[in-house]
Amino acid sequence: MKKEDGVYTRINGEEKLITKPPENGFGKTTITWSHGKPTTAESVQTIKLNK
């Protein structure tokens, strides 16, 4: 199966194409690499409480 270009997320083990941004935005993950291997990962998610 050929995938469309776009942003995908994995939900319950299944890849889903994101067709529009979620209401509360996307999170951000920063991965630190050393000698070709990931060493740490930090995830930050900003949630809008008021519309």
CHARMM-style PDB file with segment names, atoms N, HN, CA, C and O in Angstrom:
ATOM      1  N   MET     1       0.836  -1.177   0.000  1.00  0.00      PROA
ATOM      2  CA  MET     1       0.000   0.000   0.000  1.00  0.00      PROA
ATOM      3  C   MET     1       0.887   1.249   0.000  1.00  0.00      PROA
ATOM      4  O   MET     1       1.749   1.404   0.865  1.00  0.00      PROA
ATOM      5  N   LYS     2       0.671   2.128  -0.965  1.00  0.00      PROA
ATOM      6  HN  LYS     2      -0.030   2.003  -1.668  1.00  0.00      PROA
ATOM      7  CA  LYS     2       1.449   3.352  -1.056  1.00  0.00      PROA
ATOM      8  C   LYS     2       0.856   4.410  -0.132  1.00  0.00      PROA
ATOM      9  O   LYS     2      -0.357   4.616  -0.095  1.00  0.00      PROA
ATOM     10  N   LYS     3       1.738   5.076   0.613  1.00  0.00      PROA
ATOM     11  HN  LYS     3       2.723   4.908   0.584  1.00  0.00      PROA
ATOM     12  CA  LYS     3       1.289   6.114   1.539  1.00  0.00      PROA
ATOM     13  C   LYS     3       1.237   7.464   0.833  1.00  0.00      PROA
ATOM     14  O   LYS     3       2.048   7.763  -0.044  1.00  0.00      PROA
ATOM     15  N   GLU     4       0.261   8.268   1.240  1.00  0.00      PROA
ATOM     16  HN  GLU     4      -0.398   8.025   1.952  1.00  0.00      PROA
ATOM     17  CA  GLU     4       0.180   9.649   0.776  1.00  0.00      PROA
ATOM     18  C   GLU     4       1.243  10.469   1.501  1.00  0.00      PROA
ATOM     19  O   GLU     4       1.651  10.124   2.610  1.00  0.00      PROA
ATOM     20  N   ASP     5       1.690  11.561   0.869  1.00  0.00      PROA
ATOM     21  HN  ASP     5       1.357  11.841  -0.032  1.00  0.00      PROA
ATOM     22  CA  ASP     5       2.565  12.491   1.563  1.00  0.00      PROA
ATOM     23  C   ASP     5       1.775  13.161   2.671  1.00  0.00      PROA
ATOM     24  O   ASP     5       0.597  13.474   2.495  1.00  0.00      PROA
ATOM     25  N   GLY     6       2.408  13.381   3.803  1.00  0.00      PROA
ATOM     26  HN  GLY     6       3.364  13.126   3.946  1.00  0.00      PROA
ATOM     27  CA  GLY     6       1.731  14.050   4.903  1.00  0.00      PROA
ATOM     28  C   GLY     6       2.299  13.642   6.243  1.00  0.00      PROA
ATOM     29  O   GLY     6       3.360  13.023   6.321  1.00  0.00      PROA
ATOM     30  N   VAL     7       1.593  13.991   7.284  1.00  0.00      PROA
ATOM     31  HN  VAL     7       0.731  14.494   7.221  1.00  0.00      PROA
ATOM     32  CA  VAL     7       2.003  13.696   8.658  1.00  0.00      PROA
ATOM     33  C   VAL     7       1.199  12.506   9.151  1.00  0.00      PROA
ATOM     34  O   VAL     7      -0.024  12.468   9.018  1.00  0.00      PROA
ATOM     35  N   TYR     8       1.905  11.525   9.728  1.00  0.00      PROA
ATOM     36  HN  TYR     8       2.899  11.556   9.836  1.00  0.00      PROA
ATOM     37  CA  TYR     8       1.260  10.329  10.261  1.00  0.00      PROA
ATOM     38  C   TYR     8       1.504  10.247  11.760  1.00  0.00      PROA
ATOM     39  O   TYR     8       2.528  10.716  12.258  1.00  0.00      PROA
ATOM     40  N   THR     9       0.571   9.656  12.468  1.00  0.00      PROA
ATOM     41  HN  THR     9      -0.261   9.275  12.064  1.00  0.00      PROA
ATOM     42  CA  THR     9       0.742   9.362  13.887  1.00  0.00      PROA
ATOM     43  C   THR     9       0.306   7.920  14.118  1.00  0.00      PROA
ATOM     44  O   THR     9      -0.508   7.382  13.367  1.00  0.00      PROA
ATOM     45  N   ARG    10       0.849   7.301  15.154  1.00  0.00      PROA
ATOM     46  HN  ARG    10       1.510   7.738  15.764  1.00  0.00      PROA
ATOM     47  CA  ARG    10       0.497   5.914  15.454  1.00  0.00      PROA
ATOM     48  C   ARG    10      -0.484   5.909  16.621  1.00  0.00      PROA
ATOM     49  O   ARG    10      -0.170   6.381  17.714  1.00  0.00      PROA
ATOM     50  N   ILE    11      -1.680   5.368  16.370  1.00  0.00      PROA
ATOM     51  HN  ILE    11      -1.935   4.985  15.482  1.00  0.00      PROA
ATOM     52  CA  ILE    11      -2.730   5.272  17.386  1.00  0.00      PROA
ATOM     53  C   ILE    11      -3.126   3.811  17.516  1.00  0.00      PROA
ATOM     54  O   ILE    11      -3.560   3.188  16.547  1.00  0.00      PROA
ATOM     55  N   ASN    12      -2.972   3.263  18.731  1.00  0.00      PROA
ATOM     56  HN  ASN    12      -2.620   3.769  19.518  1.00  0.00      PROA
ATOM     57  CA  ASN    12      -3.284   1.849  18.995  1.00  0.00      PROA
ATOM     58  C   ASN    12      -2.584   0.924  18.003  1.00  0.00      PROA
ATOM     59  O   ASN    12      -3.177  -0.043  17.525  1.00  0.00      PROA
ATOM     60  N   GLY    13      -1.310   1.226  17.692  1.00  0.00      PROA
ATOM     61  HN  GLY    13      -0.828   2.012  18.080  1.00  0.00      PROA
ATOM     62  CA  GLY    13      -0.522   0.378  16.808  1.00  0.00      PROA
ATOM     63  C   GLY    13      -0.826   0.549  15.332  1.00  0.00      PROA
ATOM     64  O   GLY    13      -0.247  -0.155  14.505  1.00  0.00      PROA
ATOM     65  N   GLU    14      -1.716   1.460  14.981  1.00  0.00      PROA
ATOM     66  HN  GLU    14      -2.187   2.031  15.653  1.00  0.00      PROA
ATOM     67  CA  GLU    14      -2.106   1.671  13.591  1.00  0.00      PROA
ATOM     68  C   GLU    14      -1.707   3.081  13.156  1.00  0.00      PROA
ATOM     69  O   GLU    14      -1.958   4.046  13.877  1.00  0.00      PROA
ATOM     70  N   GLU    15      -1.079   3.204  11.968  1.00  0.00      PROA
ATOM     71  HN  GLU    15      -0.875   2.419  11.382  1.00  0.00      PROA
ATOM     72  CA  GLU    15      -0.692   4.525  11.475  1.00  0.00      PROA
ATOM     73  C   GLU    15      -1.890   5.244  10.872  1.00  0.00      PROA
ATOM     74  O   GLU    15      -2.624   4.677  10.062  1.00  0.00      PROA
ATOM     75  N   LYS    16      -2.080   6.490  11.271  1.00  0.00      PROA
ATOM     76  HN  LYS    16      -1.484   6.950  11.929  1.00  0.00      PROA
ATOM     77  CA  LYS    16      -3.188   7.309  10.772  1.00  0.00      PROA
ATOM     78  C   LYS    16      -2.623   8.569  10.136  1.00  0.00      PROA
ATOM     79  O   LYS    16      -1.711   9.191  10.681  1.00  0.00      PROA
ATOM     80  N   LEU    17      -3.168   8.946   8.978  1.00  0.00      PROA
ATOM     81  HN  LEU    17      -3.909   8.441   8.536  1.00  0.00      PROA
ATOM     82  CA  LEU    17      -2.785  10.189   8.311  1.00  0.00      PROA
ATOM     83  C   LEU    17      -3.509  11.348   8.981  1.00  0.00      PROA
ATOM     84  O   LEU    17      -4.726  11.306   9.163  1.00  0.00      PROA
ATOM     85  N   ILE    18      -2.758  12.383   9.349  1.00  0.00      PROA
ATOM     86  HN  ILE    18      -1.769  12.417   9.201  1.00  0.00      PROA
ATOM     87  CA  ILE    18      -3.346  13.577   9.946  1.00  0.00      PROA
ATOM     88  C   ILE    18      -3.762  14.501   8.805  1.00  0.00      PROA
ATOM     89  O   ILE    18      -2.920  14.968   8.039  1.00  0.00      PROA
ATOM     90  N   THR    19      -5.059  14.763   8.696  1.00  0.00      PROA
ATOM     91  HN  THR    19      -5.744  14.383   9.318  1.00  0.00      PROA
ATOM     92  CA  THR    19      -5.554  15.608   7.611  1.00  0.00      PROA
ATOM     93  C   THR    19      -5.721  17.058   8.045  1.00  0.00      PROA
ATOM     94  O   THR    19      -5.721  17.963   7.210  1.00  0.00      PROA
ATOM     95  N   LYS    20      -5.865  17.281   9.355  1.00  0.00      PROA
ATOM     96  HN  LYS    20      -5.866  16.546  10.033  1.00  0.00      PROA
ATOM     97  CA  LYS    20      -5.919  18.648   9.879  1.00  0.00      PROA
ATOM     98  C   LYS    20      -5.328  18.628  11.285  1.00  0.00      PROA
ATOM     99  O   LYS    20      -5.406  17.609  11.971  1.00  0.00      PROA
ATOM    100  N   PRO    21      -4.737  19.742  11.723  1.00  0.00      PROA
ATOM    101  CA  PRO    21      -4.125  19.758  13.053  1.00  0.00      PROA
ATOM    102  C   PRO    21      -5.161  19.558  14.151  1.00  0.00      PROA
ATOM    103  O   PRO    21      -6.293  20.023  14.020  1.00  0.00      PROA
ATOM    104  N   PRO    22      -4.792  18.874  15.234  1.00  0.00      PROA
ATOM    105  CA  PRO    22      -5.718  18.727  16.346  1.00  0.00      PROA
ATOM    106  C   PRO    22      -6.007  20.087  16.982  1.00  0.00      PROA
ATOM    107  O   PRO    22      -5.201  21.011  16.868  1.00  0.00      PROA
ATOM    108  N   GLU    23      -7.148  20.209  17.648  1.00  0.00      PROA
ATOM    109  HN  GLU    23      -7.802  19.459  17.740  1.00  0.00      PROA
ATOM    110  CA  GLU    23      -7.556  21.484  18.254  1.00  0.00      PROA
ATOM    111  C   GLU    23      -6.541  22.012  19.255  1.00  0.00      PROA
ATOM    112  O   GLU    23      -6.339  23.222  19.354  1.00  0.00      PROA
ATOM    113  N   ASN    24      -5.900  21.113  19.999  1.00  0.00      PROA
ATOM    114  HN  ASN    24      -6.064  20.130  19.919  1.00  0.00      PROA
ATOM    115  CA  ASN    24      -4.966  21.567  21.028  1.00  0.00      PROA
ATOM    116  C   ASN    24      -3.516  21.549  20.558  1.00  0.00      PROA
ATOM    117  O   ASN    24      -2.612  21.713  21.377  1.00  0.00      PROA
ATOM    118  N   GLY    25      -3.267  21.355  19.262  1.00  0.00      PROA
ATOM    119  HN  GLY    25      -4.002  21.222  18.596  1.00  0.00      PROA
ATOM    120  CA  GLY    25      -1.917  21.421  18.717  1.00  0.00      PROA
ATOM    121  C   GLY    25      -1.151  20.118  18.846  1.00  0.00      PROA
ATOM    122  O   GLY    25      -1.635  19.142  19.419  1.00  0.00      PROA
ATOM    123  N   PHE    26       0.048  20.127  18.303  1.00  0.00      PROA
ATOM    124  HN  PHE    26       0.441  20.920  17.838  1.00  0.00      PROA
ATOM    125  CA  PHE    26       0.934  18.971  18.358  1.00  0.00      PROA
ATOM    126  C   PHE    26       1.946  19.155  19.482  1.00  0.00      PROA
ATOM    127  O   PHE    26       2.243  20.283  19.874  1.00  0.00      PROA
ATOM    128  N   GLY    27       2.468  18.065  19.994  1.00  0.00      PROA
ATOM    129  HN  GLY    27       2.226  17.148  19.676  1.00  0.00      PROA
ATOM    130  CA  GLY    27       3.551  18.127  20.961  1.00  0.00      PROA
ATOM    131  C   GLY    27       4.878  18.241  20.236  1.00  0.00      PROA
ATOM    132  O   GLY    27       4.919  18.216  19.006  1.00  0.00      PROA
ATOM    133  N   LYS    28       5.963  18.365  20.988  1.00  0.00      PROA
ATOM    134  HN  LYS    28       5.930  18.385  21.987  1.00  0.00      PROA
ATOM    135  CA  LYS    28       7.295  18.464  20.404  1.00  0.00      PROA
ATOM    136  C   LYS    28       8.196  17.488  21.144  1.00  0.00      PROA
ATOM    137  O   LYS    28       8.221  17.479  22.375  1.00  0.00      PROA
ATOM    138  N   THR    29       8.931  16.671  20.413  1.00  0.00      PROA
ATOM    139  HN  THR    29       8.911  16.678  19.413  1.00  0.00      PROA
ATOM    140  CA  THR    29       9.887  15.749  21.012  1.00  0.00      PROA
ATOM    141  C   THR    29      11.283  16.097  20.523  1.00  0.00      PROA
ATOM    142  O   THR    29      11.517  16.195  19.318  1.00  0.00      PROA
ATOM    143  N   THR    30      12.211  16.285  21.457  1.00  0.00      PROA
ATOM    144  HN  THR    30      12.021  16.205  22.435  1.00  0.00      PROA
ATOM    145  CA  THR    30      13.602  16.558  21.135  1.00  0.00      PROA
ATOM    146  C   THR    30      14.416  15.336  21.524  1.00  0.00      PROA
ATOM    147  O   THR    30      14.380  14.901  22.675  1.00  0.00      PROA
ATOM    148  N   ILE    31      15.153  14.781  20.565  1.00  0.00      PROA
ATOM    149  HN  ILE    31      15.182  15.134  19.630  1.00  0.00      PROA
ATOM    150  CA  ILE    31      15.976  13.597  20.812  1.00  0.00      PROA
ATOM    151  C   ILE    31      17.439  13.998  20.697  1.00  0.00      PROA
ATOM    152  O   ILE    31      17.844  14.606  19.706  1.00  0.00      PROA
ATOM    153  N   THR    32      18.232  13.658  21.708  1.00  0.00      PROA
ATOM    154  HN  THR    32      17.903  13.164  22.512  1.00  0.00      PROA
ATOM    155  CA  THR    32      19.662  13.932  21.704  1.00  0.00      PROA
ATOM    156  C   THR    32      20.402  12.677  21.265  1.00  0.00      PROA
ATOM    157  O   THR    32      20.165  11.588  21.788  1.00  0.00      PROA
ATOM    158  N   TRP    33      21.305  12.842  20.292  1.00  0.00      PROA
ATOM    159  HN  TRP    33      21.497  13.726  19.866  1.00  0.00      PROA
ATOM    160  CA  TRP    33      22.058  11.713  19.744  1.00  0.00      PROA
ATOM    161  C   TRP    33      23.535  11.846  20.108  1.00  0.00      PROA
ATOM    162  O   TRP    33      24.067  12.954  20.174  1.00  0.00      PROA
ATOM    163  N   SER    34      24.190  10.713  20.344  1.00  0.00      PROA
ATOM    164  HN  SER    34      23.757   9.813  20.291  1.00  0.00      PROA
ATOM    165  CA  SER    34      25.619  10.679  20.601  1.00  0.00      PROA
ATOM    166  C   SER    34      26.192   9.425  19.965  1.00  0.00      PROA
ATOM    167  O   SER    34      25.721   8.320  20.234  1.00  0.00      PROA
ATOM    168  N   HSD    35      27.192   9.584  19.134  1.00  0.00      PROA
ATOM    169  HN  HSD    35      27.575  10.481  18.915  1.00  0.00      PROA
ATOM    170  CA  HSD    35      27.853   8.461  18.457  1.00  0.00      PROA
ATOM    171  C   HSD    35      26.860   7.608  17.673  1.00  0.00      PROA
ATOM    172  O   HSD    35      26.959   6.381  17.665  1.00  0.00      PROA
ATOM    173  N   GLY    36      25.905   8.263  17.015  1.00  0.00      PROA
ATOM    174  HN  GLY    36      25.825   9.260  17.022  1.00  0.00      PROA
ATOM    175  CA  GLY    36      24.957   7.555  16.163  1.00  0.00      PROA
ATOM    176  C   GLY    36      23.823   6.850  16.888  1.00  0.00      PROA
ATOM    177  O   GLY    36      23.074   6.094  16.269  1.00  0.00      PROA
ATOM    178  N   LYS    37      23.681   7.086  18.205  1.00  0.00      PROA
ATOM    179  HN  LYS    37      24.290   7.700  18.708  1.00  0.00      PROA
ATOM    180  CA  LYS    37      22.615   6.438  18.967  1.00  0.00      PROA
ATOM    181  C   LYS    37      21.854   7.485  19.779  1.00  0.00      PROA
ATOM    182  O   LYS    37      22.453   8.449  20.259  1.00  0.00      PROA
ATOM    183  N   PRO    38      20.540   7.306  19.937  1.00  0.00      PROA
ATOM    184  CA  PRO    38      19.787   8.245  20.774  1.00  0.00      PROA
ATOM    185  C   PRO    38      20.159   8.062  22.242  1.00  0.00      PROA
ATOM    186  O   PRO    38      20.261   6.936  22.728  1.00  0.00      PROA
ATOM    187  N   THR    39      20.361   9.185  22.949  1.00  0.00      PROA
ATOM    188  HN  THR    39      20.278  10.100  22.554  1.00  0.00      PROA
ATOM    189  CA  THR    39      20.741   9.094  24.361  1.00  0.00      PROA
ATOM    190  C   THR    39      19.626   9.574  25.288  1.00  0.00      PROA
ATOM    191  O   THR    39      19.397   8.977  26.341  1.00  0.00      PROA
ATOM    192  N   THR    40      18.933  10.644  24.908  1.00  0.00      PROA
ATOM    193  HN  THR    40      19.119  11.129  24.054  1.00  0.00      PROA
ATOM    194  CA  THR    40      17.815  11.135  25.716  1.00  0.00      PROA
ATOM    195  C   THR    40      16.704  11.631  24.800  1.00  0.00      PROA
ATOM    196  O   THR    40      16.946  11.995  23.649  1.00  0.00      PROA
ATOM    197  N   ALA    41      15.491  11.640  25.324  1.00  0.00      PROA
ATOM    198  HN  ALA    41      15.295  11.344  26.259  1.00  0.00      PROA
ATOM    199  CA  ALA    41      14.351  12.194  24.593  1.00  0.00      PROA
ATOM    200  C   ALA    41      13.503  12.988  25.576  1.00  0.00      PROA
ATOM    201  O   ALA    41      13.234  12.539  26.690  1.00  0.00      PROA
ATOM    202  N   GLU    42      13.088  14.170  25.148  1.00  0.00      PROA
ATOM    203  HN  GLU    42      13.306  14.534  24.242  1.00  0.00      PROA
ATOM    204  CA  GLU    42      12.238  15.020  25.981  1.00  0.00      PROA
ATOM    205  C   GLU    42      11.014  15.404  25.161  1.00  0.00      PROA
ATOM    206  O   GLU    42      11.141  15.946  24.063  1.00  0.00      PROA
ATOM    207  N   SER    43       9.835  15.123  25.692  1.00  0.00      PROA
ATOM    208  HN  SER    43       9.732  14.682  26.583  1.00  0.00      PROA
ATOM    209  CA  SER    43       8.590  15.458  25.000  1.00  0.00      PROA
ATOM    210  C   SER    43       7.891  16.598  25.729  1.00  0.00      PROA
ATOM    211  O   SER    43       7.781  16.593  26.955  1.00  0.00      PROA
ATOM    212  N   VAL    44       7.420  17.576  24.955  1.00  0.00      PROA
ATOM    213  HN  VAL    44       7.509  17.580  23.959  1.00  0.00      PROA
ATOM    214  CA  VAL    44       6.701  18.721  25.499  1.00  0.00      PROA
ATOM    215  C   VAL    44       5.420  18.871  24.699  1.00  0.00      PROA
ATOM    216  O   VAL    44       5.438  18.835  23.468  1.00  0.00      PROA
ATOM    217  N   GLN    45       4.315  19.039  25.397  1.00  0.00      PROA
ATOM    218  HN  GLN    45       4.299  19.069  26.396  1.00  0.00      PROA
ATOM    219  CA  GLN    45       3.037  19.251  24.721  1.00  0.00      PROA
ATOM    220  C   GLN    45       2.369  20.473  25.328  1.00  0.00      PROA
ATOM    221  O   GLN    45       2.216  20.573  26.545  1.00  0.00      PROA
ATOM    222  N   THR    46       1.970  21.404  24.463  1.00  0.00      PROA
ATOM    223  HN  THR    46       2.094  21.323  23.474  1.00  0.00      PROA
ATOM    224  CA  THR    46       1.250  22.593  24.894  1.00  0.00      PROA
ATOM    225  C   THR    46      -0.219  22.399  24.559  1.00  0.00      PROA
ATOM    226  O   THR    46      -0.570  22.091  23.420  1.00  0.00      PROA
ATOM    227  N   ILE    47      -1.067  22.581  25.551  1.00  0.00      PROA
ATOM    228  HN  ILE    47      -0.782  22.831  26.476  1.00  0.00      PROA
ATOM    229  CA  ILE    47      -2.502  22.383  25.361  1.00  0.00      PROA
ATOM    230  C   ILE    47      -3.216  23.713  25.580  1.00  0.00      PROA
ATOM    231  O   ILE    47      -3.030  24.360  26.611  1.00  0.00      PROA
ATOM    232  N   LYS    48      -4.031  24.117  24.611  1.00  0.00      PROA
ATOM    233  HN  LYS    48      -4.182  23.591  23.774  1.00  0.00      PROA
ATOM    234  CA  LYS    48      -4.821  25.340  24.743  1.00  0.00      PROA
ATOM    235  C   LYS    48      -6.057  25.018  25.581  1.00  0.00      PROA
ATOM    236  O   LYS    48      -6.861  24.162  25.213  1.00  0.00      PROA
ATOM    237  N   LEU    49      -6.198  25.708  26.703  1.00  0.00      PROA
ATOM    238  HN  LEU    49      -5.544  26.403  27.002  1.00  0.00      PROA
ATOM    239  CA  LEU    49      -7.319  25.442  27.599  1.00  0.00      PROA
ATOM    240  C   LEU    49      -8.550  26.257  27.241  1.00  0.00      PROA
ATOM    241  O   LEU    49      -9.675  25.825  27.490  1.00  0.00      PROA
ATOM    242  N   ASN    50      -8.347  27.425  26.662  1.00  0.00      PROA
ATOM    243  HN  ASN    50      -7.433  27.776  26.460  1.00  0.00      PROA
ATOM    244  CA  ASN    50      -9.472  28.294  26.292  1.00  0.00      PROA
ATOM    245  C   ASN    50      -9.469  28.490  24.790  1.00  0.00      PROA
ATOM    246  O   ASN    50      -8.420  28.713  24.186  1.00  0.00      PROA
ATOM    247  N   LYS    51     -10.639  28.407  24.191  1.00  0.00      PROA
ATOM    248  HN  LYS    51     -11.492  28.226  24.682  1.00  0.00      PROA
ATOM    249  CA  LYS    51     -10.734  28.593  22.741  1.00  0.00      PROA
ATOM    250  C   LYS    51     -11.036  30.027  22.421  1.00  0.00      PROA
ATOM    251  OT1 LYS    51     -11.154  30.386  21.250  1.00  0.00      PROA
TER     252      LYS     51
END
